Amino acid sequence: MAASDAVLIEAAEHWADHCAVCHGSDGRGSTKLSRHMYPPVPDFRASPTQSLTDGELFYAIEQGIPWTAMPACTTGTDEGARESWALVCFIRHAPSLTPAEITRIEGLLPKSPADLKQERDIEEFLRPDRPKGRGRLGRQGRSKR
């Protein structure tokens, strides 16, 4: 599979949804979760991972890696295999991810209900037509001068 822009965009979406929780938005393998894993999650930008063959990467994605936190992601379908090959393309691209690409991936990460509520609260607070004085603190929260 060729690493076209369309393939990389699709793979980035899959990555954000399924892989970034352990491997990070940038592929470094440094997340809150991965810091507590043994063996450590690899840095996909580094030469040990980049020196693997495409077939080895595909196999690790499809079959998982025994005795690690890397699960098997095979679906047994042609579509699933195509998604895994797209992830191989993404891993090959990881060393050259731009800040804009990383930001885009971070925007695609799944969000908890608490994260979504916080975003709504911030948007509501920053709305220019928001009634003044009706923030979380209300009038009693203001300091006296």
C-alpha positions as CSV (number, residue, x, y, z in Angstrom):
1,M,0.0,0.0,0.0
2,A,1.3,3.4,-0.9
3,A,1.5,6.1,1.7
4,S,-0.7,8.6,0.0
5,D,-2.2,11.6,1.8
6,A,-5.6,9.9,1.9
7,V,-4.1,6.7,3.4
8,L,-2.2,8.7,6.0
9,I,-5.3,10.8,7.0
10,E,-7.4,7.6,7.3
11,A,-4.6,5.9,9.3
12,A,-4.3,8.9,11.6
13,E,-8.0,8.7,12.4
14,H,-7.6,5.0,13.2
15,W,-4.5,5.8,15.2
16,A,-6.2,8.4,17.3
17,D,-9.1,6.1,18.1
18,H,-7.2,2.9,18.8
19,C,-3.5,3.4,19.2
20,A,-2.6,6.8,20.6
21,V,-3.7,5.9,24.2
22,C,-0.5,3.9,24.4
23,H,1.7,5.0,21.5
24,G,0.9,8.8,21.8
25,S,-0.3,11.2,19.2
26,D,3.2,11.5,17.9
27,G,4.3,7.8,18.1
28,R,6.8,8.3,20.9
29,G,5.1,5.8,23.2
30,S,5.1,8.3,26.1
31,T,1.6,8.6,27.5
32,K,0.1,8.5,31.0
33,L,-0.8,4.8,30.4
34,S,2.4,3.7,28.7
35,R,4.7,5.0,31.3
36,H,3.5,2.1,33.6
37,M,3.9,-0.7,31.0
38,Y,6.5,-3.4,30.9
39,P,8.1,-3.9,28.6
40,P,8.1,-0.3,27.6
41,V,6.0,0.9,24.6
42,P,8.4,1.5,21.7
43,D,9.1,4.9,20.2
44,F,7.9,4.4,16.6
45,R,10.1,7.3,15.4
46,A,13.3,5.5,16.6
47,S,15.5,3.2,14.5
48,P,14.6,-0.1,16.3
49,T,11.0,0.2,15.1
50,Q,11.8,1.9,11.8
51,S,14.2,-0.9,10.9
52,L,11.5,-3.6,11.1
53,T,10.1,-4.7,7.8
54,D,6.6,-3.7,6.7
55,G,5.6,-7.4,7.1
56,E,6.9,-7.4,10.7
57,L,5.0,-4.3,11.6
58,F,1.8,-5.7,9.9
59,Y,2.2,-8.9,11.8
60,A,2.6,-7.1,15.2
61,I,-0.5,-5.0,14.5
62,E,-2.6,-8.0,13.4
63,Q,-1.4,-10.6,15.8
64,G,-0.2,-8.5,18.8
65,I,3.0,-9.1,20.7
66,P,3.0,-11.8,23.3
67,W,3.8,-10.9,26.9
68,T,3.2,-7.2,26.2
69,A,0.2,-4.9,26.3
70,M,0.0,-4.9,22.5
71,P,-3.2,-6.8,21.6
72,A,-4.0,-8.5,18.4
73,C,-6.1,-6.2,16.2
74,T,-7.0,-8.6,13.5
75,T,-10.6,-8.7,12.3
76,G,-10.0,-11.5,9.8
77,T,-11.4,-9.3,7.0
78,D,-9.9,-7.7,3.9
79,E,-11.0,-4.3,5.3
80,G,-9.2,-5.0,8.6
81,A,-6.0,-6.0,6.8
82,R,-6.2,-2.8,4.7
83,E,-6.5,-0.7,7.9
84,S,-3.5,-2.5,9.3
85,W,-1.4,-1.8,6.2
86,A,-2.5,1.8,6.4
87,L,-1.2,1.8,10.0
88,V,2.1,0.5,8.7
89,C,2.3,3.5,6.4
90,F,1.5,5.8,9.4
91,I,4.3,4.2,11.5
92,R,6.7,4.8,8.6
93,H,5.5,8.4,8.5
94,A,5.8,8.9,12.3
95,P,9.4,10.2,12.3
96,S,8.3,13.0,10.0
97,L,5.0,14.0,11.6
98,T,4.6,17.7,11.6
99,P,3.3,19.7,14.6
100,A,0.1,20.4,12.5
101,E,-0.4,16.6,12.0
102,I,0.1,15.9,15.7
103,T,-2.3,18.7,16.6
104,R,-4.9,17.2,14.2
105,I,-4.5,13.7,15.7
106,E,-4.9,15.2,19.2
107,G,-8.1,16.7,18.1
108,L,-9.3,13.3,17.0
109,L,-8.6,11.6,20.4
110,P,-11.7,10.1,22.1
111,K,-13.0,12.2,24.9
112,S,-14.6,11.2,28.1
113,P,-17.9,12.7,29.3
114,A,-16.0,14.9,31.7
115,D,-13.7,16.2,28.9
116,L,-16.8,17.0,26.8
117,K,-18.5,18.8,29.7
118,Q,-15.3,20.8,30.4
119,E,-15.2,21.9,26.7
120,R,-18.9,22.9,26.8
121,D,-18.3,24.9,30.0
122,I,-15.3,26.7,28.5
123,E,-17.2,27.5,25.3
124,E,-20.2,28.8,27.3
125,F,-17.9,30.9,29.5
126,L,-16.1,32.4,26.4
127,R,-19.3,33.1,24.5
128,P,-19.4,36.9,23.8
129,D,-23.2,37.0,24.3
130,R,-23.0,35.3,27.7
131,P,-24.9,37.2,30.4
132,K,-22.3,38.8,32.6
133,G,-22.1,37.9,36.3
134,R,-23.5,34.4,35.7
135,G,-20.3,32.4,35.9
136,R,-19.6,29.6,38.3
137,L,-18.7,31.9,41.1
138,G,-21.7,34.2,40.7
139,R,-21.8,37.4,42.6
140,Q,-20.7,35.9,46.0
141,G,-17.4,34.7,44.5
142,R,-16.2,38.2,43.6
143,S,-13.7,39.9,45.8
144,K,-14.7,43.2,47.5
145,R,-12.6,46.3,46.8
